[in-house]
Amino acid sequence: MIVIDFIERMKPLGIFSISDIATIYPDLDKRRLFEWKNKGYIVKIRSGWYCLPEFLNEPYSTWIIANLVHAPSYISLETALDHYDVIPEGVYMTTSVTTNRPLRINMTDHFYSFLSLKTAMFKGYQLLETGAYSRRIRIADLEKAIVDFFYFRTGYNTIKAISALRFNEPVLRDQLNVDRLFQYLREAGNSELEKRVKKMLKIYTDA
């Protein structure tokens, strides 16, 4: 039965595109995908992207989806700051930056936000090993996550507003690389952004 062979071949990928499918099954009738989706063998993430149902149980599945289906992109802002234990609240949405068009979308019952960043600022991310399907995730380092946050969240521009964020002071004092942070700020060339970040440093690190 072709669906059994299909599942076995796609299992190492977990998530796969129409192009991935065409590489393995160049003559596959696209109607089979519709049938298999309706029978629960595969899950449609969005146009051109599918996964096996068990993939969605992986701890990093939402981040892998974010990296792949609206590329190029990397995890940043609140999602990355939560990963680094900087913000006190958990996040319900996966936020990324991209050089692609901005997008806000619900995929497989999870909300995703993609914020559009100019190409010159699309840097400062690392590759995080997930242990899932041999996938590595592009995620902002701590310093770039902060720069991205204050670049887009312009309402946090006063001592009172930034204090209300309740960032984790011990984490920032111990882990923040201030030199790297200012390198990103210089490359951004945005004086208002620099003012916001400097206020954050004064509040949480005395820098």
Summary of the structure (lengths in Angstrom):
residues: 207
radius of gyration: 19.8
end to end distance: 64.4
largest distance: 65.3
contacts: 618
relative contact order: 0.12
helix: 46%
strand: 20%
